[in-house]
Amino acid sequence: MCFFRAVRPMVLFIIFIFLAQLFFTEGRVLASFWILRPSLEGLQNGFRLSARFILLLLFAALMTASTDPSAITCGIERMLRPLPLRWLGVNSHELATMMNLSIAFLPLLFDRVERTKAAQASRGMYFGKNPFNSVPALTVPLIRGVIRDAEELSLAMENRGYQGTRRTSMHELLMQRRDWISLLVLGLLTAFMLRF
């Protein structure tokens, strides 16, 4: 049930993807509604793309529910280490740190949204009548709070002497036999899904 909670915020986007494919893909026309002509190929493409997007969201929810976020970022940092990212002005450790901070701050961001909504509701704002009028009342305090949190975090990291260069890790990751098998299975599944 918790996996379907991961899909719920993106339902409107998934519906938009499906309808865009249904109405704007050329092919055999199923029906005609004014200027909209849904096609059979569009229906197939809409179902295929929507299913892929839902599977991607479910996979991300499964991975974050079953794996520690620090282990995910450590693994990504280890995988990106051989790439020549220095030419782009970044290194794998900086990218992993940014991902770790993003994963850590997402629940705090949702909590701040709920607190801002509750604070505005206690001041008499009603969100149901016209949601577009309530957008500035939510976004301005939310952006101010997020910027303040980011500034406090950067000051805390600076005071602790954080440097963006690669550091040693307490848990150095090494590829085991089961990791290679999992990577092979994942590659085969990806090739199978891309074929259809």
FILUMLO-465883 format. One record per residue (C-alpha): x, y, z. Coordinates in steps of 0.05 Angstrom, whole numbers, padded with zeros to 5 digits, always signed. Example, Ala and Ser with C-alpha at 12.3 -4.5 7.8 and 13.67 -1.06 7.14 Angstrom:
FILUMLO-465883
+--------+--------+--------+
:     px :     py :     pz :
+--------+--------+--------+
: +00246 : -00090 : +00156 :
: +00273 : -00021 : +00143 :
+--------+--------+--------+
END
This chain:
FILUMLO-465883
+--------+--------+--------+
:     px :     py :     pz :
+--------+--------+--------+
: +00000 : +00000 : +00000 :
: +00058 : +00047 : +00015 :
: +00082 : +00038 : -00057 :
: +00017 : +00066 : -00085 :
: +00026 : +00126 : -00040 :
: +00089 : +00140 : -00081 :
: +00048 : +00142 : -00145 :
: -00009 : +00186 : -00118 :
: +00028 : +00253 : -00124 :
: +00043 : +00240 : -00197 :
: -00026 : +00216 : -00219 :
: -00042 : +00281 : -00256 :
: +00025 : +00278 : -00293 :
: +00013 : +00204 : -00312 :
: -00057 : +00222 : -00338 :
: -00027 : +00279 : -00378 :
: +00024 : +00232 : -00409 :
: -00031 : +00182 : -00427 :
: -00077 : +00235 : -00458 :
: -00020 : +00268 : -00496 :
: -00002 : +00202 : -00528 :
: -00075 : +00184 : -00540 :
: -00094 : +00248 : -00577 :
: -00029 : +00269 : -00610 :
: -00003 : +00204 : -00639 :
: -00019 : +00192 : -00712 :
: -00051 : +00126 : -00731 :
: -00118 : +00091 : -00740 :
: -00171 : +00138 : -00712 :
: -00216 : +00106 : -00660 :
: -00267 : +00163 : -00655 :
: -00272 : +00237 : -00669 :
: -00289 : +00290 : -00616 :
: -00287 : +00360 : -00646 :
: -00212 : +00369 : -00663 :
: -00190 : +00311 : -00619 :
: -00179 : +00245 : -00655 :
: -00154 : +00189 : -00609 :
: -00116 : +00135 : -00646 :
: -00104 : +00061 : -00632 :
: -00029 : +00072 : -00634 :
: -00036 : +00130 : -00586 :
: -00076 : +00086 : -00538 :
: -00021 : +00033 : -00540 :
: +00034 : +00085 : -00531 :
: -00004 : +00118 : -00474 :
: -00012 : +00052 : -00437 :
: +00061 : +00034 : -00449 :
: +00090 : +00100 : -00426 :
: +00043 : +00106 : -00366 :
: +00061 : +00035 : -00344 :
: +00135 : +00050 : -00350 :
: +00129 : +00113 : -00310 :
: +00088 : +00078 : -00255 :
: +00139 : +00021 : -00253 :
: +00195 : +00072 : -00247 :
: +00160 : +00106 : -00188 :
: +00146 : +00038 : -00155 :
: +00218 : +00017 : -00164 :
: +00243 : +00082 : -00133 :
: +00195 : +00073 : -00074 :
: +00218 : +00000 : -00065 :
: +00291 : +00020 : -00067 :
: +00285 : +00077 : -00018 :
: +00241 : +00034 : +00029 :
: +00289 : -00025 : +00029 :
: +00357 : +00010 : +00027 :
: +00388 : +00061 : +00074 :
: +00394 : +00129 : +00038 :
: +00467 : +00135 : +00058 :
: +00481 : +00067 : +00026 :
: +00447 : +00090 : -00038 :
: +00488 : +00153 : -00042 :
: +00552 : +00116 : -00024 :
: +00539 : +00066 : -00080 :
: +00525 : +00121 : -00130 :
: +00588 : +00158 : -00110 :
: +00628 : +00094 : -00120 :
: +00597 : +00082 : -00188 :
: +00610 : +00153 : -00211 :
: +00682 : +00155 : -00186 :
: +00715 : +00128 : -00250 :
: +00678 : +00179 : -00294 :
: +00717 : +00242 : -00315 :
: +00670 : +00290 : -00280 :
: +00727 : +00338 : -00262 :
: +00723 : +00365 : -00333 :
: +00652 : +00389 : -00316 :
: +00677 : +00422 : -00252 :
: +00647 : +00371 : -00203 :
: +00668 : +00305 : -00173 :
: +00630 : +00243 : -00153 :
: +00634 : +00259 : -00079 :
: +00600 : +00327 : -00088 :
: +00544 : +00294 : -00129 :
: +00534 : +00240 : -00076 :
: +00532 : +00293 : -00021 :
: +00480 : +00333 : -00059 :
: +00438 : +00270 : -00068 :
: +00444 : +00252 : +00005 :
: +00423 : +00321 : +00026 :
: +00364 : +00320 : -00023 :
: +00340 : +00253 : +00003 :
: +00347 : +00277 : +00075 :
: +00311 : +00343 : +00062 :
: +00251 : +00316 : +00023 :
: +00212 : +00294 : +00085 :
: +00229 : +00360 : +00118 :
: +00203 : +00397 : +00057 :
: +00136 : +00359 : +00059 :
: +00132 : +00373 : +00134 :
: +00145 : +00447 : +00122 :
: +00089 : +00448 : +00069 :
: +00040 : +00418 : +00118 :
: +00061 : +00466 : +00173 :
: +00054 : +00525 : +00126 :
: -00016 : +00502 : +00105 :
: -00036 : +00494 : +00177 :
: -00009 : +00563 : +00195 :
: -00046 : +00596 : +00138 :
: -00110 : +00558 : +00154 :
: -00105 : +00582 : +00226 :
: -00101 : +00654 : +00198 :
: -00167 : +00643 : +00162 :
: -00145 : +00621 : +00093 :
: -00192 : +00572 : +00059 :
: -00158 : +00529 : +00006 :
: -00219 : +00496 : -00023 :
: -00254 : +00556 : -00054 :
: -00201 : +00581 : -00101 :
: -00135 : +00543 : -00097 :
: -00099 : +00592 : -00145 :
: -00108 : +00650 : -00096 :
: -00075 : +00609 : -00041 :
: -00012 : +00593 : -00081 :
: +00025 : +00658 : -00063 :
: +00005 : +00650 : +00010 :
: +00038 : +00581 : +00010 :
: +00098 : +00591 : -00035 :
: +00127 : +00655 : -00006 :
: +00134 : +00629 : +00066 :
: +00155 : +00561 : +00039 :
: +00211 : +00589 : -00004 :
: +00234 : +00634 : +00053 :
: +00237 : +00575 : +00100 :
: +00273 : +00530 : +00050 :
: +00325 : +00584 : +00036 :
: +00335 : +00594 : +00111 :
: +00344 : +00519 : +00121 :
: +00395 : +00515 : +00064 :
: +00434 : +00574 : +00092 :
: +00436 : +00543 : +00162 :
: +00460 : +00478 : +00132 :
: +00514 : +00511 : +00091 :
: +00538 : +00550 : +00152 :
: +00539 : +00486 : +00193 :
: +00579 : +00449 : +00140 :
: +00627 : +00507 : +00132 :
: +00638 : +00511 : +00208 :
: +00654 : +00437 : +00210 :
: +00707 : +00446 : +00156 :
: +00671 : +00409 : +00101 :
: +00711 : +00406 : +00035 :
: +00684 : +00379 : -00030 :
: +00744 : +00334 : -00043 :
: +00738 : +00259 : -00038 :
: +00744 : +00231 : +00032 :
: +00753 : +00162 : +00059 :
: +00691 : +00124 : +00078 :
: +00677 : +00082 : +00139 :
: +00644 : +00029 : +00095 :
: +00684 : +00021 : +00030 :
: +00641 : -00014 : -00021 :
: +00668 : -00072 : -00061 :
: +00632 : -00110 : -00116 :
: +00615 : -00181 : -00095 :
: +00591 : -00239 : -00137 :
: +00518 : -00227 : -00121 :
: +00526 : -00154 : -00142 :
: +00551 : -00174 : -00211 :
: +00493 : -00224 : -00217 :
: +00443 : -00170 : -00197 :
: +00473 : -00122 : -00247 :
: +00468 : -00174 : -00302 :
: +00395 : -00189 : -00285 :
: +00379 : -00115 : -00284 :
: +00412 : -00105 : -00352 :
: +00373 : -00163 : -00382 :
: +00307 : -00136 : -00353 :
: +00323 : -00067 : -00380 :
: +00338 : -00094 : -00449 :
: +00274 : -00135 : -00447 :
: +00232 : -00075 : -00426 :
: +00263 : -00029 : -00479 :
: +00247 : -00080 : -00532 :
: +00172 : -00075 : -00519 :
+--------+--------+--------+
END
